[in-house]
Amino acid sequence: MKRAVSAAMIGICMIAALVAAGCGASSNGGNAGAQATPSVTTATATVGGKSETILTDTRGMSLYYFASDSDTSVACTKDNACTATWSPLLAPASGSPTSTATLPGLLSELAGANGNQVSYNGHPLYTYSGDSAPGDTKGDGVEGKWFVATPDIASNMSDNSGY
């Protein structure tokens, strides 16, 4: 009887250890950063007093673009402390960015100062540290240069490739 109880306890401990190992999660400090699943999704949020479809990260946080960025370079980097407020949405180490929704534009990545940053229609994407919950759009219009990314955002591609 004692031997059967010991064997059962060992089995339970092994299962518990496997479950604990599988449940481990890494934290990126609340920033969008590199994601295990490279996806962008859409949601409905209030932007400038009206309901709009916006792009979000996999956590449902609003995505923004910076008017000073281009399709070939980013102006918001850790070197100018910009990324302390505006966290770049980074693509994973392997694979290309994907979307859970059908988007009319081009989802890609830009290898730049922030790493492989996810871009939409040539606009590198960011989350805003001032947003605390999915659906927040507090970063829209900041400094007249930061805007919520929407599926119908105009192309920022210098050569309009893919259009």
N, C-alpha and C positions, 0 to 999 in steps of 0.2 A: 504494500500500500504506500509506504514511504517513498519507494523508488518510483512509483507511478506519479505521485504528487510532484516529485523533483523533476521528472521528465516533462510534465505538463508546465511547470513553472519556467523551465528553460525554454520551451517552445513559445510560451507567452512573451518572455523577455526578448526572444529573437524577433518575433513579430513586431513588438513595440519598438525595437531598435530600427527595424526596416521602415516602419511607418514614420518614425521621427526623422530619419535620414531623408525620406522622400518629401517631407513637409518643410524642410529647410528653405528659407527664402532669403534672398539678398535684398538689402535696402539701398536705395540710391538717394536717400535723404529727402524724399518727397519730390525730387526732380524727375522730369520725364526721362532723361538719360537713355542709355541703351536698354532696349526692351527685349525680353525673351521672345515675344511674338511681335514682329515688326509691323504693327498695324495702326491704321488711322481709321477712325469711324466718324459717324455724323450724329448730331443731336440737335434738338431744337432748344434755343435759348433766346433770352431777350437781349438785344443789342441796340443801343441807342433808342430804347423805348419801343422797339418793335420786335416781333417774334421772327427769328430767322433760323435757317438750317446752317449749322457751323461744323467745322472740323474739330474733332477731339482726339486725345490720345486714348490708349486702351483703358485708362482709369476714368475716362469721361471728362477729363480736364480740357478746357478750351485751348485751342491752338491759335497762335498769333504769328503775324509776319511783321518784319521791320522794313519800312520804306527805304532805308539806307542800304539794305542788302541788295545784291544782284544775283543772277543765276549762276555766276562763276565765283563769287566771293561773299564772305560774311563780314559785316561791320561790327556786329555784336560778338565779342570774344572775351575770354577770361583775361586777356592782356589789358583790356580797358575796363575791367570789372563789370561789364554789362551782364555777363552770364550769372552773376550773383542774384540778379533780379529776374532775368529772362533765361530760363534753362533751355538749351537746345534739345530738340527731339532727335535723338541719335538712332541710327539704324543699328541692327544687331551685327555682330562680327561676321555672321554668314547669312546669306539670303538678302533679298531686296524688300523694300517697304511694300506692304500690301494694304488693302482697305477691306473692311468688312461690308462696306457699302459700294455700290457702283458710282464711281465719280466721273464727271464729264472731262476732267483735266488729267494732267500727267503727274503721277506720284513717282518720285525718284529720290536719289541721294546725292549730296554734294560733299566731296572730300575737301575739307578745308580746315581752318584753324580750330574748329570745335570737334573735329573727327568726322565721321561719315554722318552728316546731318540730313534728316529727311526733309525733302522739299516738295512743294505742290505747285505746279505751274511755274516753276522757277523761283518760288519764294521759300527760302529756308524757314522751317517752323520752330516755334518756341512755346513753352508754357510760361505763365506769369506767377511769380511768387506771391502776389497779392490776392490771387484766387484761392479760396480755401475749400471749395466744394465744386463738384461737377455742376455745370450750368453757369458758374460765375463768369462774368465777362468784364471784370473791373479794369483790365489792361487796355480795353479798346479806347483808342484816341490819346493814349498817354504820349505826351510831348508832341502830339500831332504827327507821330511817326510810327506808332504801333497800332495794329488793327487786327481784329478777329478774322481768322481765315475762314472763308466760306467756299463751298464747292464750285461756285461760279466766279471765283476771283480771276481777274484778268491775268493773262500770261505775262511773266516777267522774263521770258526767255529772249535773249538778245538776237537769236537767229530763228525764233519760232519753230525750232525743230520739233517734230512730232505733231504738227498742226497743219 
